Amino acid sequence: MTESGLIVVDKPAGWTSHDVVGKLRRIAGTRRVGHAGTLDPMATGVLVVGVEKATRLLGHLALTEKVYEAVIRLGVTTNTDDAEGEVLSRRPVEVAEERVHAGIATLTGEIMQVPPQVSAIKVDGERAYKRARAGEEVELKARPVTIHEFEVTKLDGEDVHATIRCSSGTYIRSLARDLGEFLGTGGHLTALRRTRVGPYDLSLARGIEQLAEDCVILPIGEAVTAAFPRRDVTEDEARVVRHGGRLPSAGLGKGPIGVFGPEGELLALVEEQGRLAKPLAVFA
């Protein structure tokens, strides 16, 4: 039986996240495989994939912060806000470095962000990208996201190289578009590499060819310990957790908490709500 745990993939350019999942189903020998947060085909880097019971972690891992290395090309807009779309406009770029930093400052912190029209967000039950590619004008509502850090690492002519640390749900393509709008030049994303999802970074990631030769799976207990606070319980408490019961809160804060039994086995993810810890997923 395939081990439950996470596979940290260094996704190659040109692959969809679904392509990666399909390949790993064959490599791992199980259909029970999913990913924690889509990467566009153009993008590379960390894609966290869950196998067997660890697929139940993915919704919680998808909500963790992420880090990207991005290249934004000023002067050109596209219908997808990245290099894979059709060019909509071209404008000259004569922008002072101070102006670029001023634009980035407006896109840092808690902001309201409009997703790209070509995105997987559903509008009236249908994916926005399907409507957009059918020629419809798609209106998407602005959503709150948090940009913890937006740091320029290099200015190279029309290209802005940046490192971005952000909340779940952030579209880096939208940041590229909005920076271009602020500067009056337009802009789009030409390169994107995700370097971290929560605690899982490129140091843990392996390419598809490497995984085909040696499918390294991070055991589910280690994966939970790395990502969430840990709570070790007694045998009596473990018995309650195994049956989906609630424990008294331990004051470990918001968000998922990994609960481990007396022998170190992962029992569940729980969330503290007032005086009680409510099960989110039971693994035992």
Residue pairs with C-beta under 8 A, 6 or more apart in sequence:
1 52
2 28
2 29
2 30
2 32
2 51
2 52
2 217
3 51
3 52
3 217
3 219
4 51
4 52
4 53
4 54
4 219
4 220
4 283
5 50
5 51
5 52
5 54
5 217
5 218
5 219
5 220
5 222
5 223
6 48
6 49
6 50
6 51
6 54
6 57
6 200
6 217
6 218
6 220
6 223
7 24
7 28
7 48
7 49
7 50
7 51
7 206
7 211
7 215
7 216
7 217
7 218
8 46
8 47
8 48
8 49
8 200
8 204
8 205
8 206
8 218
9 20
9 24
9 46
9 47
9 48
9 49
9 205
9 206
9 207
9 208
9 211
10 44
10 45
10 46
10 47
10 202
10 205
10 206
10 207
11 17
11 20
11 39
11 43
11 44
11 45
11 46
11 47
11 194
12 44
12 207
12 208
13 41
13 42
13 43
13 44
14 41
14 42
15 41
15 208
16 41
17 35
17 38
17 39
17 47
20 35
20 47
20 49
20 208
21 33
21 34
21 35
21 49
23 208
23 212
24 33
24 49
24 51
24 211
24 215
25 31
25 33
27 211
27 212
27 215
28 51
28 215
28 217
30 51
30 52
32 51
32 52
32 55
33 49
33 50
33 51
33 55
34 49
34 50
34 55
34 58
35 47
35 48
35 49
35 50
35 58
36 48
36 49
36 50
36 57
36 58
36 59
36 61
36 62
36 197
37 47
37 48
37 61
37 62
37 66
37 168
37 197
38 120
39 45
39 47
39 192
39 194
40 82
40 84
40 173
40 192
41 84
42 82
42 83
42 84
42 189
42 191
42 192
43 192
43 193
43 194
44 192
44 193
44 194
45 68
45 69
45 192
45 193
45 194
45 195
45 202
45 205
46 194
46 195
46 196
46 197
46 200
46 201
46 202
46 205
47 194
47 197
48 58
48 61
48 197
48 198
48 200
50 56
50 57
50 58
50 61
51 217
53 220
53 283
54 220
54 223
56 269
56 281
56 283
57 220
57 223
57 224
57 227
57 269
57 281
60 227
60 228
60 256
60 269
60 280
61 197
61 198
61 227
62 168
63 168
64 168
64 197
64 198
64 199
64 227
65 148
65 165
65 166
65 167
65 168
65 198
66 165
66 166
66 167
66 168
66 170
66 194
66 196
66 197
66 198
67 163
67 164
67 165
67 166
67 194
67 195
67 196
67 201
68 163
68 164
68 165
68 166
68 172
68 192
68 193
68 194
68 195
69 153
69 161
69 162
69 163
69 164
69 191
69 192
69 193
69 195
70 161
70 162
70 163
70 164
70 172
70 175
70 176
70 189
70 191
70 192
70 193
71 159
71 160
71 161
71 162
71 189
71 190
71 191
71 192
72 159
72 160
72 162
72 175
72 176
72 179
72 180
72 187
72 188
72 189
72 190
73 83
73 158
73 159
73 176
73 187
73 188
73 189
73 190
74 93
74 95
74 158
74 159
74 160
74 179
74 180
74 183
74 185
74 186
74 187
75 90
75 91
75 92
75 93
75 158
75 180
75 185
75 186
75 187
76 87
76 89
76 90
76 91
76 186
76 187
76 188
77 87
77 88
77 89
77 177
77 180
77 186
77 187
77 188
78 84
78 85
78 86
78 87
78 88
78 188
79 85
79 86
79 88
79 117
79 118
79 132
80 86
80 116
80 117
80 118
80 173
80 188
81 116
81 118
81 171
81 173
81 174
81 176
81 177
81 188
81 189
82 116
82 173
82 176
82 188
82 189
82 190
82 192
83 188
83 189
83 190
83 191
85 118
85 188
88 186
89 186
90 186
91 184
91 185
91 186
92 185
93 157
93 158
93 185
95 183
95 185
97 155
99 183
100 152
100 155
100 160
100 179
100 183
101 152
102 182
103 179
103 182
103 183
104 150
104 152
104 162
104 179
106 182
107 147
107 150
107 175
107 178
107 179
107 182
108 147
108 149
108 150
109 146
109 147
110 144
110 145
110 146
111 144
111 145
111 146
111 147
112 142
112 143
112 144
112 145
113 142
113 143
113 144
113 145
113 170
113 171
113 174
113 175
113 178
114 140
114 141
114 142
114 143
114 174
115 121
115 128
115 140
115 143
115 171
115 174
116 171
116 173
116 174
116 177
117 128
117 129
117 132
117 137
117 138
117 140
118 128
118 129
118 132
118 133
119 127
119 128
119 129
119 140
119 171
120 127
120 128
120 129
121 127
121 128
121 140
122 128
123 131
123 138
123 139
123 140
128 138
128 140
131 138
132 138
143 169
145 166
145 167
145 169
145 170
146 166
146 167
146 170
147 164
147 165
147 166
147 167
147 170
147 175
148 165
148 166
148 167
149 163
149 164
149 165
150 162
150 163
150 164
150 175
151 162
151 163
151 164
152 160
152 161
152 162
153 161
153 162
153 163
154 161
155 161
159 190
160 179
160 187
164 170
164 172
164 175
166 172
172 189
172 192
173 188
173 189
176 187
176 188
176 189
177 186
177 187
177 188
179 187
180 186
180 187
180 188
181 187
195 201
195 202
196 202
198 226
198 227
199 226
199 227
200 226
200 227
204 218
206 216
218 226
220 266
220 283
221 258
221 260
221 264
221 265
221 266
224 230
224 258
224 266
224 269
225 258
227 256
228 255
228 256
228 257
228 258
228 269
229 252
229 253
229 255
229 257
229 258
230 257
230 258
230 260
231 250
231 252
231 257
231 258
231 259
231 260
231 270
231 277
232 259
232 260
232 261
232 262
232 264
233 241
233 247
233 259
233 260
233 261
233 262
233 267
234 262
235 261
235 262
237 247
238 261
238 262
238 267
238 284
240 246
240 247
241 247
241 259
241 261
241 267
241 268
241 270
241 279
241 282
241 284
242 267
242 282
242 284
244 279
244 282
245 279
246 270
246 276
246 277
246 278
246 279
247 259
247 270
247 276
247 277
248 275
248 276
248 277
249 272
249 273
249 274
249 275
249 276
249 277
250 257
250 272
250 277
251 272
252 272
253 272
254 271
254 272
255 271
256 269
256 270
256 271
256 280
257 269
257 270
257 271
257 272
257 277
258 266
258 268
258 269
259 266
259 267
259 268
259 269
259 270
259 277
260 266
260 267
261 267
261 284
265 284
266 283
266 284
267 282
267 283
267 284
268 279
268 280
268 281
268 282
268 283
268 284
269 279
269 280
269 281
269 283
270 277
270 278
270 279
270 280
271 277
271 278
271 280
272 278
